[in-house]
Amino acid sequence: MLKSVAVIVVPNFSIFEFGTAFEVFGIDRTDRDGGVPGFDFRVCAPEPGDIRMKSGLSLHVENGLEATADADLVIMTPFGRDQELPESVLEALRAAHERGAWVMSICSGAYALARAGLLDGRRCTTHWHYSHDLAARYPEIIVDENVLYVQDGTIITSAGTAAGIDACLHLVRVELGANVATAIARDMVVPPHRDGGQAQFIDRPMPQCGSAPMEELLRWMVQHLDQEHSVNELAARLHMSPRTFARRFRAETGTTPAAWLNSQRVIRAQELLESTELNIDEIAREAGFGHSVLLRHHFTKVLSTSPQSYRRAFRGQLAEAI
């Protein structure tokens, strides 16, 4: 049963992500509807005292890391990814895991779990801005940049900002049931459940390629997403055989021409959903999918949400027009 929560902060920690954990576990809601229990919420640091935040503010912390010794959940808040961490922090995280407690990271807090060796061989996530760096530094772990949070055993990692709320509410749901999680979410005025597999909405810029001709071709493809592009046609534009072109394209982009085009069409659809009043059929044509059924299929495959849900999230009342 989840009763006690210890949150570890170190210098340069992020106030918002710390606040997400506090909002879920640190507020007494025992007098509200929904049967929400009170949590023993503890803030601790390697050296108690005034801990300076990334924002320049300071938080007075009275507890040392001994506060994690019997906590049911230990949360590692974000910190600078190149920042040194005391070995005592890593030891506290390892000890919590070894005795069967839940261990959670929010955003770049995943770096601490990786340094402690807790993510070796495990699937995890962090903010998409850090995902490639985390994977490069720790090749033993499996980083999924396309999700809000991941639970692997008793370890939960989450992406940035609001995804920390999702991860905390997920754990409440697992330990205390949907009614309690919904009651907390209602009090916070946030969605009671966003599945961990839902995609982070990532703005992917044009990739840098090894050759100027390939970069020029990619730009041309983006400018003509509403057209069909065969491998033979694309290869001819670069004066290559189809086989050589397909091999070079994968080497420089990491994927096939068809998959790359579909990803760019999804990005274009995102832009149109956010910034125009076009309906789904019109967006499908403008983005190059041709038909709305193909748009919905590829959009959901890439972002794990529907075009309608995406527009509601980013355009509010405009969603009623589709």
C-alpha positions as a Markdown table, in Angstrom:
| # | Residue | x | y | z |
|---|---|---|---|---|
| 1 | Met | 0.0 | 0.0 | 0.0 |
| 2 | Leu | 1.3 | 3.4 | -1.0 |
| 3 | Lys | 1.5 | 5.5 | 2.2 |
| 4 | Ser | 4.8 | 7.4 | 2.2 |
| 5 | Val | 6.6 | 9.4 | -0.5 |
| 6 | Ala | 10.1 | 10.7 | -0.4 |
| 7 | Val | 11.2 | 13.3 | -3.0 |
| 8 | Ile | 14.9 | 13.8 | -3.6 |
| 9 | Val | 16.0 | 17.3 | -4.5 |
| 10 | Val | 19.6 | 18.4 | -5.4 |
| 11 | Pro | 20.9 | 21.9 | -6.3 |
| 12 | Asn | 19.5 | 23.1 | -9.6 |
| 13 | Phe | 16.3 | 21.1 | -9.4 |
| 14 | Ser | 13.3 | 22.2 | -11.4 |
| 15 | Ile | 10.4 | 23.7 | -9.4 |
| 16 | Phe | 7.6 | 22.7 | -11.7 |
| 17 | Glu | 8.4 | 19.0 | -11.8 |
| 18 | Phe | 8.9 | 19.1 | -8.0 |
| 19 | Gly | 5.5 | 20.7 | -7.9 |
| 20 | Thr | 3.8 | 17.9 | -9.9 |
| 21 | Ala | 4.8 | 15.4 | -7.3 |
| 22 | Phe | 3.7 | 17.7 | -4.4 |
| 23 | Glu | 0.3 | 18.3 | -6.0 |
| 24 | Val | -0.4 | 14.6 | -6.2 |
| 25 | Phe | 1.1 | 13.4 | -3.0 |
| 26 | Gly | 1.8 | 16.4 | -0.8 |
| 27 | Ile | -1.7 | 18.0 | -0.4 |
| 28 | Asp | -4.0 | 16.6 | 2.3 |
| 29 | Arg | -7.3 | 15.6 | 0.5 |
| 30 | Thr | -8.6 | 13.3 | 3.3 |
| 31 | Asp | -11.6 | 15.6 | 3.7 |
| 32 | Arg | -12.6 | 15.4 | 0.0 |
| 33 | Asp | -14.9 | 13.0 | -1.8 |
| 34 | Gly | -13.3 | 9.9 | -3.3 |
| 35 | Gly | -11.6 | 8.3 | -0.3 |
| 36 | Val | -8.2 | 9.8 | -0.9 |
| 37 | Pro | -5.8 | 8.8 | 1.9 |
| 38 | Gly | -3.2 | 11.1 | 3.4 |
| 39 | Phe | 0.3 | 10.6 | 2.3 |
| 40 | Asp | 3.4 | 11.0 | 4.4 |
| 41 | Phe | 5.2 | 13.4 | 2.0 |
| 42 | Arg | 8.9 | 14.0 | 2.7 |
| 43 | Val | 11.3 | 16.3 | 0.9 |
| 44 | Cys | 14.9 | 15.3 | 1.3 |
| 45 | Ala | 18.4 | 16.2 | 0.1 |
| 46 | Pro | 22.0 | 14.9 | 0.4 |
| 47 | Glu | 22.7 | 17.8 | 2.7 |
| 48 | Pro | 19.7 | 19.4 | 4.4 |
| 49 | Gly | 19.4 | 23.2 | 4.3 |
| 50 | Asp | 18.5 | 25.8 | 1.6 |
| 51 | Ile | 18.6 | 24.0 | -1.8 |
| 52 | Arg | 18.8 | 26.4 | -4.7 |
| 53 | Met | 16.4 | 25.7 | -7.6 |
| 54 | Lys | 17.0 | 26.1 | -11.3 |
| 55 | Ser | 14.8 | 29.2 | -11.2 |
| 56 | Gly | 17.0 | 30.9 | -8.7 |
| 57 | Leu | 14.6 | 30.4 | -5.8 |
| 58 | Ser | 15.6 | 28.3 | -2.8 |
| 59 | Leu | 13.7 | 25.6 | -0.8 |
| 60 | His | 14.5 | 24.9 | 2.8 |
| 61 | Val | 14.8 | 21.1 | 3.2 |
| 62 | Glu | 15.0 | 19.6 | 6.7 |
| 63 | Asn | 15.4 | 15.9 | 5.8 |
| 64 | Gly | 18.5 | 14.1 | 4.8 |
| 65 | Leu | 18.4 | 11.0 | 2.6 |
| 66 | Glu | 17.6 | 8.9 | 5.6 |
| 67 | Ala | 14.0 | 9.9 | 4.9 |
| 68 | Thr | 14.1 | 7.6 | 1.9 |
| 69 | Ala | 14.9 | 4.5 | 4.0 |
| 70 | Asp | 11.3 | 3.3 | 4.6 |
| 71 | Ala | 9.4 | 5.3 | 1.9 |
| 72 | Asp | 7.0 | 3.4 | -0.3 |
| 73 | Leu | 7.9 | 5.6 | -3.2 |
| 74 | Val | 11.1 | 7.5 | -3.9 |
| 75 | Ile | 11.0 | 10.2 | -6.6 |
| 76 | Met | 14.0 | 11.7 | -8.3 |
| 77 | Thr | 13.4 | 15.3 | -9.5 |
| 78 | Pro | 15.1 | 16.8 | -12.6 |
| 79 | Phe | 18.6 | 18.2 | -12.4 |
| 80 | Gly | 21.3 | 19.3 | -14.8 |
| 81 | Arg | 22.2 | 16.2 | -16.9 |
| 82 | Asp | 26.0 | 17.1 | -16.7 |
| 83 | Gln | 25.7 | 17.8 | -13.0 |
| 84 | Glu | 27.6 | 15.7 | -10.5 |
| 85 | Leu | 25.5 | 13.7 | -8.0 |
| 86 | Pro | 26.6 | 12.6 | -4.6 |
| 87 | Glu | 27.1 | 8.9 | -4.4 |
| 88 | Ser | 24.7 | 9.0 | -1.4 |
| 89 | Val | 21.8 | 9.8 | -3.8 |
| 90 | Leu | 22.6 | 6.9 | -6.1 |
| 91 | Glu | 22.9 | 4.6 | -3.0 |
| 92 | Ala | 19.5 | 5.8 | -1.7 |
| 93 | Leu | 17.9 | 5.0 | -5.1 |
| 94 | Arg | 19.5 | 1.5 | -5.2 |
| 95 | Ala | 18.5 | 0.8 | -1.6 |
| 96 | Ala | 14.9 | 1.8 | -2.3 |
| 97 | His | 14.7 | -0.5 | -5.3 |
| 98 | Glu | 16.4 | -3.4 | -3.6 |
| 99 | Arg | 13.8 | -3.4 | -0.8 |
| 100 | Gly | 11.0 | -3.4 | -3.2 |
| 101 | Ala | 9.9 | 0.3 | -3.0 |
| 102 | Trp | 8.6 | 2.2 | -6.0 |
| 103 | Val | 11.3 | 4.4 | -7.7 |
| 104 | Met | 10.2 | 7.2 | -10.1 |
| 105 | Ser | 12.0 | 9.8 | -12.1 |
| 106 | Ile | 10.5 | 12.9 | -13.7 |
| 107 | Cys | 12.1 | 14.4 | -16.8 |
| 108 | Ser | 15.9 | 14.5 | -16.5 |
| 109 | Gly | 15.7 | 12.7 | -13.2 |
| 110 | Ala | 16.1 | 9.6 | -15.3 |
| 111 | Tyr | 19.8 | 10.3 | -15.5 |
| 112 | Ala | 20.1 | 9.6 | -11.8 |
| 113 | Leu | 18.4 | 6.2 | -12.2 |
| 114 | Ala | 20.7 | 5.4 | -15.1 |
| 115 | Arg | 23.8 | 6.3 | -13.1 |
| 116 | Ala | 22.6 | 4.1 | -10.3 |
| 117 | Gly | 22.3 | 1.2 | -12.7 |
| 118 | Leu | 18.6 | 0.8 | -12.1 |
| 119 | Leu | 17.7 | 1.2 | -15.8 |
| 120 | Asp | 20.1 | -1.4 | -17.2 |
| 121 | Gly | 18.2 | -3.7 | -19.6 |
| 122 | Arg | 15.0 | -1.8 | -18.9 |
| 123 | Arg | 12.7 | 0.3 | -21.1 |
| 124 | Cys | 12.4 | 3.9 | -19.9 |
| 125 | Thr | 11.7 | 7.4 | -21.1 |
| 126 | Thr | 12.6 | 11.0 | -20.4 |
| 127 | His | 11.8 | 14.4 | -22.1 |
| 128 | Trp | 12.4 | 14.0 | -25.8 |
| 129 | His | 15.0 | 16.7 | -25.7 |
| 130 | Tyr | 17.2 | 14.4 | -23.6 |
| 131 | Ser | 16.3 | 11.0 | -25.1 |
| 132 | His | 19.1 | 10.6 | -27.6 |
| 133 | Asp | 21.7 | 11.9 | -25.2 |
| 134 | Leu | 20.5 | 9.5 | -22.5 |
| 135 | Ala | 20.6 | 6.6 | -24.9 |
| 136 | Ala | 24.1 | 7.5 | -26.1 |
| 137 | Arg | 25.5 | 7.8 | -22.6 |
| 138 | Tyr | 23.9 | 4.6 | -21.3 |
| 139 | Pro | 23.7 | 2.1 | -24.1 |
| 140 | Glu | 22.6 | -0.6 | -21.7 |
| 141 | Ile | 19.1 | 1.0 | -21.3 |
| 142 | Ile | 16.2 | 1.1 | -23.8 |
| 143 | Val | 15.0 | 4.7 | -24.2 |
| 144 | Asp | 11.6 | 5.3 | -25.7 |
| 145 | Glu | 11.2 | 9.0 | -26.6 |
| 146 | Asn | 7.7 | 8.6 | -27.9 |
| 147 | Val | 5.8 | 8.0 | -24.7 |
| 148 | Leu | 4.6 | 10.0 | -21.6 |
| 149 | Tyr | 5.8 | 7.5 | -19.0 |
| 150 | Val | 7.1 | 3.9 | -18.7 |
| 151 | Gln | 6.5 | 1.4 | -15.9 |
| 152 | Asp | 9.1 | -1.4 | -15.8 |
| 153 | Gly | 8.6 | -3.5 | -12.7 |
| 154 | Thr | 8.7 | -1.1 | -9.7 |
| 155 | Ile | 10.5 | 1.6 | -11.7 |
| 156 | Ile | 8.6 | 4.4 | -13.4 |
| 157 | Thr | 10.2 | 7.0 | -15.6 |
| 158 | Ser | 8.4 | 10.0 | -17.1 |
| 159 | Ala | 8.8 | 12.7 | -19.7 |
| 160 | Gly | 8.9 | 16.4 | -18.8 |
| 161 | Thr | 6.4 | 18.7 | -17.0 |
| 162 | Ala | 2.8 | 17.5 | -17.2 |
| 163 | Ala | 3.9 | 13.9 | -17.9 |
| 164 | Gly | 5.1 | 13.8 | -14.3 |
| 165 | Ile | 1.5 | 14.2 | -13.2 |
| 166 | Asp | 0.4 | 11.4 | -15.5 |
| 167 | Ala | 3.1 | 9.1 | -14.0 |
| 168 | Cys | 2.1 | 10.0 | -10.4 |
| 169 | Leu | -1.6 | 9.4 | -11.1 |
| 170 | His | -0.8 | 6.1 | -12.9 |
| 171 | Leu | 0.9 | 4.9 | -9.7 |
| 172 | Val | -2.0 | 6.0 | -7.6 |
| 173 | Arg | -4.3 | 4.1 | -9.9 |
| 174 | Val | -2.1 | 1.0 | -9.6 |
| 175 | Glu | -1.8 | 1.1 | -5.9 |
| 176 | Leu | -5.0 | 2.6 | -4.7 |
| 177 | Gly | -7.5 | 2.2 | -7.6 |
| 178 | Ala | -9.1 | 4.3 | -10.3 |
| 179 | Asn | -11.6 | 6.0 | -7.9 |
| 180 | Val | -8.8 | 7.6 | -5.8 |
| 181 | Ala | -6.8 | 8.6 | -8.9 |
| 182 | Thr | -9.9 | 10.2 | -10.4 |
| 183 | Ala | -10.6 | 12.1 | -7.2 |
| 184 | Ile | -7.1 | 13.5 | -7.1 |
| 185 | Ala | -7.2 | 14.4 | -10.8 |
| 186 | Arg | -10.6 | 16.1 | -10.4 |
| 187 | Asp | -9.2 | 18.2 | -7.5 |
| 188 | Met | -6.2 | 19.1 | -9.7 |
| 189 | Val | -8.5 | 19.8 | -12.7 |
| 190 | Val | -6.4 | 17.5 | -15.0 |
| 191 | Pro | -7.4 | 14.5 | -17.0 |
| 192 | Pro | -7.7 | 11.4 | -14.7 |
| 193 | His | -5.9 | 9.1 | -17.1 |
| 194 | Arg | -3.5 | 9.6 | -20.0 |
| 195 | Asp | -2.0 | 6.2 | -21.0 |
| 196 | Gly | 1.8 | 6.0 | -20.7 |
| 197 | Gly | 1.9 | 4.9 | -24.4 |
| 198 | Gln | 0.5 | 8.2 | -25.6 |
| 199 | Ala | 3.1 | 10.0 | -27.6 |
| 200 | Gln | 5.0 | 13.1 | -26.6 |
| 201 | Phe | 4.2 | 15.7 | -29.2 |
| 202 | Ile | 7.6 | 16.3 | -30.7 |
| 203 | Asp | 8.5 | 18.9 | -33.3 |
| 204 | Arg | 11.0 | 17.1 | -35.5 |
| 205 | Pro | 13.1 | 19.4 | -37.6 |
| 206 | Met | 14.5 | 18.5 | -41.0 |
| 207 | Pro | 17.3 | 16.0 | -40.4 |
| 208 | Gln | 20.9 | 17.0 | -41.3 |
| 209 | Cys | 22.2 | 14.6 | -44.0 |
| 210 | Gly | 25.7 | 13.8 | -45.0 |
| 211 | Ser | 25.3 | 15.1 | -48.5 |
| 212 | Ala | 23.9 | 18.3 | -49.9 |
| 213 | Pro | 22.0 | 16.6 | -52.8 |
| 214 | Met | 20.1 | 14.4 | -50.3 |
| 215 | Glu | 19.2 | 17.4 | -48.2 |
| 216 | Glu | 18.0 | 19.3 | -51.2 |
| 217 | Leu | 15.9 | 16.2 | -52.2 |
| 218 | Leu | 14.3 | 16.0 | -48.7 |
| 219 | Arg | 13.4 | 19.7 | -48.8 |
| 220 | Trp | 11.8 | 19.2 | -52.3 |
| 221 | Met | 9.8 | 16.2 | -50.9 |
| 222 | Val | 8.5 | 18.3 | -48.1 |
| 223 | Gln | 7.4 | 20.9 | -50.5 |
| 224 | His | 5.5 | 18.3 | -52.5 |
| 225 | Leu | 3.9 | 16.1 | -49.9 |
| 226 | Asp | 0.6 | 16.1 | -51.8 |
| 227 | Gln | 2.3 | 14.2 | -54.6 |
| 228 | Glu | 3.2 | 10.5 | -54.9 |
| 229 | His | 6.9 | 9.7 | -55.0 |
| 230 | Ser | 8.2 | 6.4 | -56.2 |
| 231 | Val | 11.7 | 5.2 | -55.4 |
| 232 | Asn | 12.4 | 5.1 | -59.1 |
| 233 | Glu | 11.5 | 8.8 | -59.5 |
| 234 | Leu | 13.4 | 9.9 | -56.4 |
| 235 | Ala | 16.5 | 7.9 | -57.5 |
| 236 | Ala | 16.4 | 9.5 | -60.9 |
| 237 | Arg | 16.5 | 13.0 | -59.4 |
| 238 | Leu | 19.8 | 12.1 | -57.8 |
| 239 | His | 21.0 | 10.1 | -60.8 |
| 240 | Met | 21.2 | 6.9 | -58.9 |
| 241 | Ser | 19.9 | 3.4 | -59.4 |
| 242 | Pro | 16.9 | 2.6 | -57.3 |
| 243 | Arg | 18.8 | 0.1 | -55.2 |
| 244 | Thr | 21.7 | 2.5 | -54.5 |
| 245 | Phe | 19.3 | 5.3 | -53.7 |
| 246 | Ala | 17.3 | 3.2 | -51.2 |
| 247 | Arg | 20.5 | 2.2 | -49.5 |
| 248 | Arg | 21.8 | 5.8 | -49.4 |
| 249 | Phe | 18.5 | 7.1 | -48.2 |
| 250 | Arg | 18.3 | 4.7 | -45.2 |
| 251 | Ala | 22.0 | 5.4 | -44.4 |
| 252 | Glu | 21.3 | 9.2 | -44.2 |
| 253 | Thr | 17.8 | 9.3 | -42.7 |
| 254 | Gly | 17.6 | 6.0 | -40.8 |
| 255 | Thr | 14.4 | 4.9 | -42.6 |
| 256 | Thr | 12.8 | 4.2 | -45.9 |
| 257 | Pro | 11.5 | 6.9 | -48.3 |
| 258 | Ala | 7.9 | 5.8 | -47.8 |
| 259 | Ala | 8.2 | 5.8 | -44.0 |
| 260 | Trp | 10.0 | 9.2 | -44.1 |
| 261 | Leu | 7.3 | 10.7 | -46.3 |
| 262 | Asn | 4.6 | 9.4 | -44.0 |
| 263 | Ser | 6.3 | 11.0 | -40.9 |
| 264 | Gln | 6.6 | 14.3 | -42.7 |
| 265 | Arg | 2.9 | 14.1 | -43.8 |
| 266 | Val | 1.9 | 13.5 | -40.1 |
| 267 | Ile | 4.0 | 16.6 | -39.1 |
| 268 | Arg | 2.2 | 18.6 | -41.8 |
| 269 | Ala | -1.2 | 17.3 | -40.6 |
| 270 | Gln | -0.3 | 18.5 | -37.1 |
| 271 | Glu | 0.5 | 22.0 | -38.4 |
| 272 | Leu | -2.8 | 22.1 | -40.2 |
| 273 | Leu | -4.8 | 20.8 | -37.3 |
| 274 | Glu | -3.2 | 23.5 | -35.0 |
| 275 | Ser | -3.4 | 26.5 | -37.3 |
| 276 | Thr | -6.3 | 26.1 | -39.8 |
| 277 | Glu | -10.0 | 25.4 | -39.8 |
| 278 | Leu | -9.7 | 22.7 | -42.6 |
| 279 | Asn | -11.8 | 19.6 | -41.9 |
| 280 | Ile | -10.1 | 16.2 | -41.8 |
| 281 | Asp | -10.8 | 15.3 | -45.4 |
| 282 | Glu | -9.2 | 18.6 | -46.5 |
| 283 | Ile | -6.2 | 18.1 | -44.2 |
| 284 | Ala | -5.7 | 14.6 | -45.5 |
| 285 | Arg | -5.4 | 15.9 | -49.1 |
| 286 | Glu | -3.2 | 18.8 | -48.1 |
| 287 | Ala | -0.8 | 16.6 | -46.2 |
| 288 | Gly | -0.6 | 14.1 | -48.9 |
| 289 | Phe | -2.5 | 11.2 | -47.5 |
| 290 | Gly | -5.3 | 11.6 | -50.0 |
| 291 | His | -8.1 | 10.1 | -47.8 |
| 292 | Ser | -9.0 | 10.7 | -44.2 |
| 293 | Val | -8.8 | 7.0 | -43.3 |
| 294 | Leu | -5.1 | 7.0 | -44.2 |
| 295 | Leu | -4.6 | 10.2 | -42.3 |
| 296 | Arg | -6.2 | 8.7 | -39.2 |
| 297 | His | -4.3 | 5.4 | -39.5 |
| 298 | His | -0.8 | 7.0 | -39.8 |
| 299 | Phe | -1.5 | 9.8 | -37.3 |
| 300 | Thr | -2.6 | 7.3 | -34.7 |
| 301 | Lys | 0.3 | 5.0 | -35.5 |
| 302 | Val | 2.9 | 7.8 | -35.0 |
| 303 | Leu | 1.3 | 9.9 | -32.2 |
| 304 | Ser | -1.0 | 7.3 | -30.5 |
| 305 | Thr | -3.9 | 9.7 | -30.6 |
| 306 | Ser | -6.5 | 10.6 | -33.2 |
| 307 | Pro | -6.5 | 13.8 | -35.3 |
| 308 | Gln | -9.7 | 14.9 | -33.6 |
| 309 | Ser | -8.2 | 14.5 | -30.1 |
| 310 | Tyr | -5.0 | 16.2 | -31.2 |
| 311 | Arg | -6.9 | 19.2 | -32.5 |
| 312 | Arg | -9.0 | 19.4 | -29.3 |
| 313 | Ala | -5.8 | 19.5 | -27.2 |
| 314 | Phe | -4.2 | 22.2 | -29.3 |
| 315 | Arg | -7.1 | 24.2 | -30.7 |
| 316 | Gly | -9.8 | 24.1 | -28.1 |
| 317 | Gln | -13.2 | 25.1 | -29.4 |
| 318 | Leu | -12.1 | 25.0 | -33.0 |
| 319 | Ala | -12.2 | 21.2 | -32.7 |
| 320 | Glu | -16.0 | 21.4 | -32.9 |
| 321 | Ala | -15.7 | 22.4 | -36.5 |
| 322 | Ile | -14.3 | 19.0 | -37.7 |
